[in-house]
C-alpha cells in the first residue's frame, strides 16, 4: 500500500509551498488507494510554537488536507530515536565521536585556507575510546560508506548519482543525547510505514544522507520524488516580496475559496493535458507522478484570482452568503443576500469584492456617494431620475420585466440612450458607479427602498 506523509516544522504559518507538498502527497495516496499522514517535526523546541501548530492544522483543514490519522509529533519520539542510534552503535554502523568543537573549527578553517571542501574525517570512526574519554562529551556519527557511489531513481528528477566520498559521517545523536533531524526523519518514516517520500527538491541532498542510515538498519527503501520549488512571477524563488505566503493570508486577506487554492496549487508543477479547471475528484482520478514537471513553476496571483472568480460563480449561494455576512453591517438580511447572490457573484473575483458589491443592499439613507457616483448626478441626470421615479411609482408591478419595461420607456420618451439613465440611476440606488444590472438592483432593493433612494437624488419633473 502506498503511504505518504507531509511533515511540516511548526516554526511559522503553513507556507503555500508546503501546502502544495501536502496536496501532492494527499493525491498520490488517494490515487493509489493508500494512506496520507501528517507529522509535525517539532524537535526545534525554541522555534516551535503552539500557535504555529494550530496555524498548520487550520490551513490543512481549510484545504481538506488533514491526515488520515492523528498527526505524529516528532518531539514525543526522542526515546525511540535514541534506541535506533544505540542499535546502530551496537551493529558497528555508528560510532562515538569525541572531536571537540575547537578541533572541528580548526579543521574547517584549514580547509578554507587550502581552498578545498571541508569533509569530516574523524579518527574516532575506527578507534575505540579509552579510559581518558570517560565522562567526556561525544556525539554519535553514522559510519557512511566512503567508497563507491549512491544512485537514486527519483520519480521526478530521474536518475541521480553521488559519490559516497562526498557524504560525511554526519551526527545522528547530539552530545546532549537528542536526535538530529536526519535520524528522527528516517526513524519516523520507517515506523509510520511511509513508502513514498515526496517533498521539495531542496531536500534532495538529504536523501543521499538518509539512504545510508536506512540501509544500515536494513529497512525498506522508500520511493523518492523531489518536486521543484515554486518561484515568483519574476522567476526568483518565492519570497515575501511576491505577496502573501501563508495559507491563512490567502483565506483571510485575499478572500479566496479553498477549492480555488486547491485547484491552483495542483496546477503549479503538475498538469493533465490542457485542463485548467480540475475538481478534487478529477485530481484524485488523474494524479500520477509522471505529471509532475522538472522545472520550477511560477506563482501568478492574477491567474489565481481569475480561477477564484470561476469558483465563486460555481459556489452555492447560501454558502457564499454565510462567508461574507461577517464582513457586512450588523443585521444584514441573509435571505436578501442569498436572493441577490446570482447577480453579485457574477462580478466578483474574491470574497472581499463580493462583500463590497453587496453593501449597497444594506446602506442607510441618505447614501454616501463615491466621487465617481457624484459625478454622474448632474442637473440633467437628476431630472431624468425624477421622470423615472414618477413612472416607477405608477407601475402596478415590481418584477424584473416590469421595472425594465418602465425604465426603457422613460429613456425612449426622454430621447436618451438607456445608459444615460441607467448610470445616474445606479449612482442613486447604490452610491457607486458599479453594481449588478440596474434592473436587478431595483428588484432586490424592493419598491419602497428603491423609490426612496431615487427621491433623495432626483429633481421632480415639471
C-alpha positions as CSV (number, residue, x, y, z in Angstrom):
1,X,0.0,0.0,0.0
2,X,1.2,3.5,-0.8
3,X,1.8,5.6,2.3
4,X,2.8,9.2,2.0
5,X,3.4,11.9,4.6
6,X,3.5,15.7,4.9
7,X,6.0,16.7,7.6
8,X,6.0,20.5,8.4
9,X,8.1,22.2,11.0
10,X,5.8,24.4,13.3
11,X,8.0,27.5,13.3
12,X,5.5,29.7,11.4
13,X,2.4,29.6,9.2
14,X,1.6,27.0,6.6
15,X,3.7,28.2,3.7
16,X,2.0,28.0,0.3
17,X,4.8,25.8,-0.9
18,X,4.2,23.4,2.0
19,X,0.5,23.3,1.2
20,X,1.4,22.2,-2.3
21,X,3.6,19.4,-0.9
22,X,0.8,18.3,1.3
23,X,-1.6,18.4,-1.7
24,X,0.7,16.2,-3.9
25,X,1.2,13.7,-1.0
26,X,-2.6,13.6,-0.4
27,X,-3.3,13.0,-4.1
28,X,-0.6,10.3,-4.5
29,X,-2.1,8.4,-1.6
30,X,-5.7,8.8,-2.8
31,X,-4.9,8.0,-6.4
32,X,-3.4,4.7,-5.3
33,X,-5.9,3.7,-2.6
34,X,-3.3,4.4,0.1
35,X,-2.8,6.4,3.3
36,X,-1.8,10.0,3.7
37,X,-0.3,11.0,7.1
38,X,0.9,14.2,8.8
39,X,3.9,14.5,11.0
40,X,4.7,17.7,13.0
41,X,8.5,18.0,13.1
42,X,8.7,20.0,16.4
43,X,12.1,18.9,17.6
44,X,13.3,22.5,17.4
45,X,11.8,23.4,20.8
46,X,12.9,27.0,20.8
47,X,11.3,27.8,17.5
48,X,8.2,25.5,17.5
49,X,5.1,27.1,18.9
50,X,1.6,26.0,19.7
51,X,0.3,28.9,17.5
52,X,2.3,27.6,14.5
53,X,0.9,24.1,15.1
54,X,-2.6,25.5,15.2
55,X,-2.0,27.5,12.0
56,X,-0.8,24.5,10.1
57,X,-3.8,22.4,11.3
58,X,-6.2,25.2,10.3
59,X,-4.6,25.6,6.9
60,X,-4.7,21.9,6.2
61,X,-8.3,21.6,7.4
62,X,-9.3,24.6,5.2
63,X,-7.8,22.9,2.2
64,X,-9.2,19.4,3.1
65,X,-5.7,18.0,3.6
66,X,-5.8,16.8,7.2
67,X,-4.1,13.4,7.6
68,X,-6.0,10.1,7.6
69,X,-4.8,9.6,11.2
70,X,-4.0,11.9,14.1
71,X,-0.7,13.7,13.5
72,X,2.6,12.3,14.8
73,X,4.6,14.7,16.9
74,X,8.3,14.1,16.4
75,X,9.2,15.6,19.8
76,X,7.4,12.8,21.6
77,X,9.5,10.1,19.9
78,X,13.0,11.0,21.2
79,X,13.3,7.8,23.1
80,X,12.7,5.7,20.0
81,X,15.2,7.8,18.0
82,X,17.9,7.2,20.7
83,X,17.0,3.5,20.6
84,X,17.8,3.3,16.9
85,X,21.0,5.2,17.4
86,X,22.1,2.7,20.0
87,X,21.2,-0.2,17.6
88,X,23.5,1.4,15.0
89,X,26.3,1.7,17.6
90,X,25.8,-2.0,18.6
91,X,25.9,-3.1,14.9
92,X,29.1,-1.1,14.2
93,X,27.3,1.2,11.8
94,X,27.8,4.2,14.0
95,X,30.4,5.4,16.4
96,X,31.0,7.8,19.3
97,X,33.0,10.8,18.1
98,X,34.9,12.8,20.7
99,X,36.1,15.6,18.4
100,X,35.6,18.9,20.2
101,X,34.1,22.0,18.6
102,X,37.5,23.6,18.7
103,X,39.1,20.7,16.8
104,X,36.3,20.9,14.2
105,X,36.6,24.6,13.8
106,X,40.4,24.4,13.3
107,X,39.9,21.7,10.6
108,X,37.2,23.8,8.9
109,X,39.5,26.8,8.8
110,X,42.4,24.8,7.5
111,X,40.3,23.5,4.6
112,X,39.1,27.1,3.8
113,X,42.7,28.3,3.8
114,X,43.7,25.5,1.5
115,X,40.6,26.2,-0.7
116,X,39.3,22.7,-0.5
117,X,35.9,21.3,0.5
118,X,35.6,20.6,4.2
119,X,34.9,16.9,5.0
120,X,34.5,15.3,8.4
121,X,37.3,12.8,8.7
122,X,37.1,11.6,12.3
123,X,39.8,9.4,13.8
124,X,37.1,8.0,16.1
125,X,35.5,6.2,13.1
126,X,37.7,3.2,13.8
127,X,39.1,4.0,17.2
128,X,37.7,2.7,20.5
129,X,37.5,5.2,23.3
130,X,39.9,4.7,26.2
131,X,39.7,5.5,29.9
132,X,40.6,9.1,29.3
133,X,37.3,9.5,27.4
134,X,35.2,8.5,30.4
135,X,32.8,11.3,31.2
136,X,33.9,13.3,28.1
137,X,31.1,14.6,25.8
138,X,30.6,12.9,22.5
139,X,28.3,12.8,19.5
140,X,27.2,9.7,17.7
141,X,28.0,9.7,14.0
142,X,26.8,7.3,11.3
143,X,29.5,5.4,9.6
144,X,28.7,6.2,6.0
145,X,30.3,4.3,3.0
146,X,33.4,6.2,1.8
147,X,33.8,4.2,-1.5
148,X,31.6,3.7,-4.5
149,X,28.5,5.8,-5.2
150,X,24.9,6.1,-4.3
151,X,22.2,6.2,-7.0
152,X,18.6,7.4,-6.5
153,X,16.0,6.8,-9.1
154,X,13.9,9.8,-8.3
155,X,10.4,9.7,-9.8
156,X,10.6,13.4,-10.7
157,X,14.3,14.3,-11.1
158,X,15.3,11.0,-12.8
159,X,18.5,9.1,-12.0
160,X,20.9,11.0,-9.8
161,X,24.3,9.7,-8.6
162,X,26.5,11.0,-5.8
163,X,30.0,9.6,-4.9
164,X,30.0,8.3,-1.4
165,X,33.2,10.0,-0.5
166,X,31.2,13.3,-0.7
167,X,28.9,12.2,2.2
168,X,30.3,12.9,5.6
169,X,29.8,10.8,8.7
170,X,27.0,13.0,9.9
171,X,25.8,13.3,13.5
172,X,22.7,11.3,14.4
173,X,22.8,11.9,18.2
174,X,24.0,15.2,19.8
175,X,26.2,15.4,22.8
176,X,23.1,16.0,25.0
177,X,21.5,12.8,23.8
178,X,18.9,14.4,21.5
179,X,18.4,13.1,17.9
180,X,19.3,15.2,14.9
181,X,16.8,15.8,12.1
182,X,18.4,13.2,9.9
183,X,17.9,10.4,12.4
184,X,14.4,11.4,13.5
185,X,13.1,11.7,10.0
186,X,14.4,8.3,8.9
187,X,13.1,6.5,12.1
188,X,9.7,8.2,11.9
189,X,9.2,7.5,8.2
190,X,10.0,3.8,8.8
191,X,7.8,3.5,11.9
192,X,4.9,5.2,10.1
193,X,5.2,2.8,7.2
194,X,5.9,5.6,4.7
195,X,6.6,4.1,1.2
196,X,6.8,7.3,-0.9
197,X,8.6,10.5,0.1
198,X,7.5,13.5,-1.9
199,X,9.0,16.8,-0.9
200,X,10.7,19.9,-2.3
201,X,13.9,19.4,-4.3
202,X,15.8,21.4,-1.7
203,X,15.7,18.1,0.3
204,X,17.4,16.1,-2.5
205,X,20.8,16.2,-0.8
206,X,19.1,14.9,2.4
207,X,18.0,11.7,0.6
208,X,21.7,10.8,0.0
209,X,22.4,11.1,3.7
210,X,19.3,9.3,4.8
211,X,19.7,6.3,2.5
212,X,22.9,5.1,4.2
213,X,21.1,5.2,7.5
214,X,18.1,3.3,6.1
215,X,20.4,0.7,4.7
216,X,22.4,0.4,7.9
217,X,19.2,-0.6,9.7
218,X,18.2,-3.0,6.9
219,X,14.9,-1.2,6.3
220,X,12.9,-1.0,3.1
221,X,14.0,2.0,0.9
222,X,11.3,4.5,0.1
223,X,10.4,5.8,-3.4
224,X,11.6,9.4,-3.7
225,X,10.0,12.2,-5.6
226,X,11.6,15.6,-5.2
227,X,9.4,18.4,-6.6
228,X,10.9,21.7,-8.0
229,X,10.2,24.7,-5.8
230,X,7.6,27.4,-6.6
231,X,9.1,30.6,-8.0
232,X,7.6,34.1,-8.1
233,X,6.3,35.7,-11.4
234,X,9.8,37.1,-11.9
235,X,11.4,33.7,-11.8
236,X,13.1,34.2,-8.5
237,X,12.5,31.8,-5.5
238,X,9.1,32.6,-4.0
239,X,9.6,35.0,-1.0
240,X,7.6,37.6,1.0
241,X,8.2,40.3,-1.7
242,X,6.0,38.3,-4.1
243,X,3.0,38.7,-1.8
244,X,1.1,36.6,0.8
245,X,2.8,33.3,1.6
246,X,0.7,31.8,4.4
247,X,-2.4,29.8,3.6
248,X,-4.2,31.9,6.2
249,X,-3.4,35.0,4.2
250,X,-5.0,33.5,1.0
251,X,-8.1,32.8,3.0
252,X,-8.4,35.9,5.2
253,X,-6.5,38.7,3.4
254,X,-7.2,37.7,-0.2
255,X,-10.7,36.2,0.4
256,X,-10.1,33.1,-1.7
257,X,-12.1,29.8,-1.7
258,X,-10.3,26.6,-0.7
259,X,-11.3,24.8,-3.8
260,X,-9.7,27.6,-5.9
261,X,-6.4,27.4,-4.0
262,X,-6.6,23.6,-4.2
263,X,-7.0,23.7,-8.0
264,X,-4.3,26.4,-8.4
265,X,-1.7,24.6,-6.3
266,X,-2.5,21.4,-8.2
267,X,-1.6,23.2,-11.5
268,X,1.6,24.6,-10.0
269,X,4.0,22.0,-11.3
270,X,1.5,19.3,-12.3
271,X,-0.6,19.0,-15.4
272,X,-3.2,16.9,-17.2
273,X,-3.2,17.9,-20.8
274,X,-4.7,21.3,-21.2
275,X,-7.1,21.0,-18.3
276,X,-7.2,24.1,-16.1
277,X,-10.4,23.6,-14.0
278,X,-9.9,20.4,-12.1
279,X,-12.1,19.2,-9.3
280,X,-10.9,17.3,-6.3
281,X,-12.4,14.0,-7.6
282,X,-10.8,14.5,-11.0
283,X,-7.4,15.3,-9.4
284,X,-7.6,12.0,-7.4
285,X,-8.5,10.1,-10.5
286,X,-5.8,11.7,-12.7
287,X,-2.9,12.3,-10.4
288,X,0.4,10.5,-11.2
289,X,4.0,11.3,-10.6
290,X,4.5,11.4,-14.4
291,X,2.5,14.6,-14.5
292,X,4.9,16.5,-12.2
293,X,7.2,18.8,-14.1
294,X,11.0,19.1,-13.6
295,X,11.1,22.9,-13.8
296,X,10.1,25.3,-11.1
297,X,6.6,26.7,-11.5
298,X,5.8,30.4,-11.4
299,X,3.2,31.8,-9.0
300,X,0.8,34.1,-10.8
301,X,-1.6,36.0,-8.5
302,X,-3.7,37.2,-11.4
303,X,-4.3,33.7,-12.6
304,X,-5.2,32.6,-9.1
305,X,-7.8,35.4,-8.7
306,X,-9.3,34.6,-12.1
307,X,-9.6,30.9,-11.0
308,X,-11.2,32.0,-7.7
309,X,-13.7,34.1,-9.7
310,X,-14.7,30.9,-11.5
311,X,-15.2,29.0,-8.3
312,X,-17.2,31.9,-6.7
313,X,-19.6,31.7,-9.7
314,X,-19.9,28.0,-9.2
315,X,-20.3,28.1,-5.4
316,X,-23.6,27.6,-3.5
317,X,-25.4,30.9,-2.8
318,X,-26.2,30.0,0.8
319,X,-22.5,29.2,1.5
320,X,-21.3,32.4,-0.1
321,X,-23.8,34.4,1.9
322,X,-22.5,32.9,5.1
323,X,-18.9,33.6,4.2
324,X,-19.5,37.3,3.6
325,X,-22.1,38.1,6.2
326,X,-19.4,38.8,8.9
327,X,-17.9,41.4,6.5
328,X,-21.3,43.3,6.2
329,X,-23.1,45.7,8.6
330,X,-24.6,44.0,11.6
331,X,-28.2,42.9,11.0
332,X,-27.7,42.4,7.2
333,X,-30.5,40.3,5.8
334,X,-29.2,36.9,4.9
335,X,-32.3,36.0,2.9
336,X,-31.9,39.1,0.8
337,X,-28.2,38.4,0.3
338,X,-29.0,34.9,-0.9
339,X,-31.6,36.2,-3.4
340,X,-29.0,38.7,-4.7
341,X,-26.2,36.3,-4.9
342,X,-26.7,35.1,-8.5
343,X,-26.1,38.7,-9.7
344,X,-23.5,39.6,-7.1
345,X,-21.2,36.7,-7.6
346,X,-21.1,37.2,-11.4
347,X,-18.9,40.2,-10.9
348,X,-16.5,39.2,-8.0
349,X,-13.1,37.6,-8.1
350,X,-12.8,37.2,-4.3
351,X,-14.9,37.3,-1.2
352,X,-13.9,40.9,-0.4
353,X,-15.2,42.1,-3.8
354,X,-18.3,40.0,-3.3
355,X,-19.0,41.6,0.1
356,X,-18.2,45.1,-1.2
357,X,-20.5,44.5,-4.2
358,X,-23.4,43.6,-1.8
359,X,-23.0,46.6,0.6
360,X,-25.5,48.7,-1.3
361,X,-28.3,46.4,-0.2
362,X,-27.8,47.4,3.4
363,X,-26.9,51.0,3.3
364,X,-28.8,53.6,5.2
365,X,-30.3,56.7,3.6
366,X,-29.2,59.2,2.6
367,X,-26.5,57.2,0.7
368,X,-22.9,58.3,0.8
369,X,-21.7,58.8,-2.7
370,X,-18.4,57.9,-4.2
371,X,-16.7,60.6,-6.2
372,X,-17.5,58.8,-9.4
373,X,-21.1,58.4,-8.4
374,X,-21.3,62.1,-7.5
375,X,-20.1,62.9,-11.0
376,X,-23.0,61.1,-12.6
377,X,-25.6,63.2,-10.8
378,X,-25.6,66.5,-12.7
379,X,-28.8,68.5,-13.2
380,X,-29.8,66.6,-16.4
381,X,-29.4,63.3,-14.6
382,X,-31.4,64.4,-11.6
383,X,-34.2,65.4,-13.9
384,X,-34.2,62.0,-15.6
385,X,-34.3,60.5,-12.1
386,X,-37.5,62.5,-11.4
387,X,-39.1,61.1,-14.5
388,X,-38.0,57.5,-13.7
389,X,-39.4,57.9,-10.1
390,X,-42.8,59.1,-11.4
391,X,-43.0,56.2,-13.9
392,X,-41.9,53.6,-11.4
393,X,-44.3,54.8,-8.8
394,X,-47.2,54.5,-11.2
395,X,-46.2,50.9,-12.1
396,X,-48.6,48.2,-10.7
397,X,-45.9,45.5,-10.7
398,X,-42.3,45.3,-9.3
399,X,-40.8,42.4,-11.2
400,X,-37.7,42.3,-13.3
401,X,-39.7,42.5,-16.5
402,X,-41.9,45.3,-15.2
403,X,-39.1,47.7,-14.0
404,X,-37.1,47.0,-17.1
405,X,-40.1,48.0,-19.3
406,X,-40.7,51.2,-17.3
407,X,-37.0,52.3,-17.4
408,X,-36.7,51.6,-21.1
409,X,-39.9,53.6,-21.8
410,X,-38.6,56.6,-19.8
411,X,-35.4,56.6,-21.7
412,X,-37.2,56.4,-25.1
413,X,-39.6,59.2,-24.1
414,X,-36.7,61.4,-22.9
415,X,-34.9,60.6,-26.2
416,X,-31.7,59.4,-24.5
417,X,-29.8,56.1,-24.6
418,X,-30.5,53.7,-21.9
419,X,-27.1,54.2,-20.3
420,X,-27.7,57.9,-19.9
421,X,-30.5,57.0,-17.5
422,X,-29.1,53.7,-16.1
423,X,-25.8,55.3,-14.8
424,X,-27.3,58.0,-12.6
425,X,-30.0,55.5,-11.5
426,X,-27.2,53.2,-10.4
427,X,-25.5,56.1,-8.5
428,X,-28.7,57.0,-6.8
429,X,-29.5,53.4,-5.8
430,X,-26.1,52.2,-4.7
431,X,-23.9,55.3,-4.1
432,X,-21.4,53.8,-6.6
433,X,-20.8,53.7,-10.4
434,X,-20.6,49.9,-10.4
435,X,-23.2,47.3,-9.4
436,X,-25.1,44.3,-10.7
437,X,-27.6,45.0,-13.5
438,X,-29.7,48.1,-12.7
439,X,-33.0,46.2,-13.1
440,X,-31.8,43.5,-10.7
441,X,-30.8,46.3,-8.2
442,X,-34.3,47.8,-8.4
443,X,-36.0,44.5,-7.7
444,X,-33.6,43.5,-4.9
445,X,-34.0,46.7,-3.1
446,X,-37.8,46.5,-3.3
447,X,-40.3,49.2,-4.3
448,X,-40.2,51.3,-1.2
449,X,-36.5,51.4,-0.7
450,X,-35.7,51.9,-4.3
451,X,-38.1,54.8,-4.8
452,X,-36.9,56.4,-1.6
453,X,-33.3,56.3,-2.7
454,X,-34.2,57.8,-6.1
455,X,-36.2,60.5,-4.4
456,X,-33.1,61.5,-2.4
457,X,-31.2,62.4,-5.6
458,X,-33.9,63.5,-8.1
459,X,-35.4,66.7,-9.3
460,X,-39.2,66.4,-9.7
461,X,-40.4,66.8,-13.2
462,X,-42.5,69.9,-14.1
